[in-house]
C-alpha cells in the first residue's frame, strides 16, 4: 500500500518503512507524527482512493528519526558597475521521517502503538532502588584530582647535532 501526502508545500509518494526528508516538523527524535494531508491511497490491486470524501480521515503515521539541516546554499546579489555585492548563506531545517503506517480510516496505528507499549518491559521497583543507591554512593564519594607536574606536561624536545 502507498500514499501520496503533502507537507511543506511538496508532495511525497510513501509506503511503509520508507525514509523521507521533509521540511522541519515539530517533534523530538523517536516521537510519532501524524500526516493528515493525504491526497491519494493506492496499492493492493484495488481502486486507488483519490482526494475527496474518501480521504477526509485518512492519515499517514511516521516516526521522527532525526532533525537535521540541508546543504548550504549561497545567495549572491550583484549590481554591475555599482560596486554592490552581497553574499548570504542559507541552510534549510529538515526532518527525517520513517513511515510507520498508512490508514484510510486514521485509526489503524493506535492498536500498534498500544501493542508496542505493552510488550516493552517495565523497570521493576527493585532495579530502580538499586540504581538510586548506586547514584547516591557515586555522588557521596569525593572526586580526587591530581595535578600534573610541569615535567609531565612538557613535550619532549628534539636534540640537534651538528656535524
Beta strands, then each sheet from edge to edge (+ up, - down):
strand 1: 2-7
strand 2: 10-15
strand 3: 19-23
strand 4: 32-35
strand 5: 38-42
strand 6: 49-50
strand 7: 59-79
strand 8: 84-103
sheet 1: 2+ 1- 5+ 6-
sheet 2: 3+ 8- 7+ 4-
end
